[in-house]
Amino acid sequence: MVQYLIPFESRGTINIDERLIEFLILDDNLSCQIDSKRSLVYVLFTFLKQREILVIFELDPAVFHNTLTTNVFGPLLLAQACIPLMKANGYGRIVNMASTLGSLNDISNPDSPYGAVLSPAYRLSKTLLNGITVLLANALRGTNILVNSACPGWVRTDMGGGKAPLTPEQGADTPVWLATLPDGGPTDGFFRERQPILW
Ligand SMILES: NC(=O)c1ccc[n+]([C@@H]2O[C@H](COP(=O)([O-])OP(=O)(O)OC[C@H]3O[C@@H](n4cnc5c(N)ncnc54)[C@H](OP(=O)(O)O)[C@@H]3O)[C@@H](O)[C@H]2O)c1
């Protein structure tokens, strides 16, 4: 494996391996800019800062806090606000938009195809979101309020970039399926392509 050392602010260096470079070059925004080794380093540096692709010991607590506010507190507060009405109606479907990147099963797998995606704030926010799914599902068992997490797959959105294989419609399939589950459908699950996946 070839290792590239990219200066990261004044705090040292980060290791970039080939898998990450392949991942970055897949991104439309980069492909047109990489015309020399110097610009590759510049583009990687900018990209890493913008996309929060760092190892966990370089994670800025302010970035982590901001990510948790959006990806964790937002869905939790929304669920807390809606659950009384759902209970009153005897019906509710809660779908948390998580990601395989937040799966502890994936994070702890040394052979994971996503191993080079170093976005600790994002990944941990999705791990926590999955925890919220489990706690809500347990607390709401027997109420006809079904709570699940979904991974849409890698989707061509602003976040996913133009090289992602799935259309937004394809990415929406599993979350929409979970949002429209019949009574007695699954709860306390994590799904991708309508199939259960490991937390
Ligand atoms: N795309 C993928 O490959 C992929 C893979 C796995 C999981 N996901 C998950 O799927 C969900 C949708 O992602 P996406 O790909 O559609 O991303 P996206 O194209 O970047 O869209 C993100 C959306 O979130 C909104 N947003 C961001 N921060 C917000 C905040 N603080 N308050 C309210 N809204 C906020 C944005 O609003 P503005 O447009 O106003 O900024 C935008 O509409 C996310 O939860 C993501 O983690 C996506």
Ligand as a Chemical Component Dictionary entry (heavy atoms), coordinates in Angstrom:
data_LIG
# 
_chem_comp.id                   LIG 
_chem_comp.type                 NON-POLYMER 
_chem_comp.pdbx_formal_charge   0 
_chem_comp.three_letter_code    LIG 
# 
loop_
_chem_comp_atom.comp_id 
_chem_comp_atom.atom_id 
_chem_comp_atom.alt_atom_id 
_chem_comp_atom.type_symbol 
_chem_comp_atom.charge 
_chem_comp_atom.model_Cartn_x 
_chem_comp_atom.model_Cartn_y 
_chem_comp_atom.model_Cartn_z 
_chem_comp_atom.pdbx_ordinal 
LIG N1  N1  N 0  -25.993 10.290 -0.299 1  
LIG C1  C1  C 0  -25.542 9.164  0.212  2  
LIG O1  O1  O 0  -24.805 8.400  -0.459 3  
LIG C2  C2  C 0  -25.925 8.772  1.615  4  
LIG C3  C3  C 0  -25.417 7.563  2.114  5  
LIG C4  C4  C 0  -25.781 7.166  3.396  6  
LIG C5  C5  C 0  -26.623 7.970  4.151  7  
LIG N2  N2  N 1  -27.084 9.151  3.644  8  
LIG C6  C6  C 0  -27.963 9.950  4.515  9  
LIG O2  O2  O 0  -29.130 10.319 3.805  10 
LIG C7  C7  C 0  -29.602 11.585 4.296  11 
LIG C8  C8  C 0  -29.802 12.510 3.121  12 
LIG O3  O3  O 0  -28.526 12.730 2.534  13 
LIG P1  P1  P 0  -28.340 13.367 1.083  14 
LIG O4  O4  O 0  -27.382 12.495 0.360  15 
LIG O5  O5  O -1 -29.682 13.686 0.492  16 
LIG O6  O6  O 0  -27.562 14.678 1.478  17 
LIG P2  P2  P 0  -27.554 16.117 0.805  18 
LIG O7  O7  O 0  -27.852 16.013 -0.651 19 
LIG O8  O8  O 0  -26.280 16.757 1.220  20 
LIG O9  O9  O 0  -28.780 16.830 1.500  21 
LIG C9  C9  C 0  -28.749 17.074 2.886  22 
LIG C10 C10 C 0  -29.977 17.845 3.273  23 
LIG O10 O10 O 0  -29.922 18.099 4.684  24 
LIG C11 C11 C 0  -30.210 19.465 4.900  25 
LIG N3  N3  N 0  -29.500 19.924 6.083  26 
LIG C12 C12 C 0  -28.184 19.908 6.327  27 
LIG N4  N4  N 0  -27.916 20.419 7.531  28 
LIG C13 C13 C 0  -29.107 20.782 8.064  29 
LIG C14 C14 C 0  -29.510 21.372 9.286  30 
LIG N5  N5  N 0  -28.619 21.708 10.232 31 
LIG N6  N6  N 0  -30.813 21.594 9.489  32 
LIG C15 C15 C 0  -31.732 21.242 8.572  33 
LIG N7  N7  N 0  -31.408 20.668 7.387  34 
LIG C16 C16 C 0  -30.119 20.444 7.149  35 
LIG C17 C17 C 0  -29.714 20.176 3.661  36 
LIG O11 O11 O 0  -30.378 21.393 3.546  37 
LIG P3  P3  P 0  -29.829 22.568 2.566  38 
LIG O12 O12 O 0  -29.966 22.065 1.165  39 
LIG O13 O13 O 0  -30.725 23.700 2.886  40 
LIG O14 O14 O 0  -28.389 22.772 2.957  41 
LIG C18 C18 C 0  -30.091 19.186 2.568  42 
LIG O15 O15 O 0  -31.426 19.369 2.161  43 
LIG C19 C19 C 0  -28.555 12.086 5.289  44 
LIG O16 O16 O 0  -28.996 11.777 6.593  45 
LIG C20 C20 C 0  -27.327 11.259 4.945  46 
LIG O17 O17 O 0  -26.476 11.093 6.047  47 
LIG C21 C21 C 0  -26.754 9.566  2.404  48 
# 
loop_
_chem_comp_bond.comp_id 
_chem_comp_bond.atom_id_1 
_chem_comp_bond.atom_id_2 
_chem_comp_bond.value_order 
_chem_comp_bond.pdbx_ordinal 
LIG N1  C1  SING 1  
LIG C1  O1  DOUB 2  
LIG C1  C2  SING 3  
LIG C2  C3  SING 4  
LIG C2  C21 DOUB 5  
LIG C3  C4  DOUB 6  
LIG C4  C5  SING 7  
LIG C5  N2  DOUB 8  
LIG N2  C6  SING 9  
LIG N2  C21 SING 10 
LIG C6  O2  SING 11 
LIG C6  C20 SING 12 
LIG O2  C7  SING 13 
LIG C7  C8  SING 14 
LIG C7  C19 SING 15 
LIG C8  O3  SING 16 
LIG O3  P1  SING 17 
LIG P1  O4  DOUB 18 
LIG P1  O5  SING 19 
LIG P1  O6  SING 20 
LIG O6  P2  SING 21 
LIG P2  O7  DOUB 22 
LIG P2  O8  SING 23 
LIG P2  O9  SING 24 
LIG O9  C9  SING 25 
LIG C9  C10 SING 26 
LIG C10 O10 SING 27 
LIG C10 C18 SING 28 
LIG O10 C11 SING 29 
LIG C11 N3  SING 30 
LIG C11 C17 SING 31 
LIG N3  C12 SING 32 
LIG N3  C16 SING 33 
LIG C12 N4  DOUB 34 
LIG N4  C13 SING 35 
LIG C13 C14 SING 36 
LIG C13 C16 DOUB 37 
LIG C14 N5  SING 38 
LIG C14 N6  DOUB 39 
LIG N6  C15 SING 40 
LIG C15 N7  DOUB 41 
LIG N7  C16 SING 42 
LIG C17 O11 SING 43 
LIG C17 C18 SING 44 
LIG O11 P3  SING 45 
LIG P3  O12 DOUB 46 
LIG P3  O13 SING 47 
LIG P3  O14 SING 48 
LIG C18 O15 SING 49 
LIG C19 O16 SING 50 
LIG C19 C20 SING 51 
LIG C20 O17 SING 52 
# 
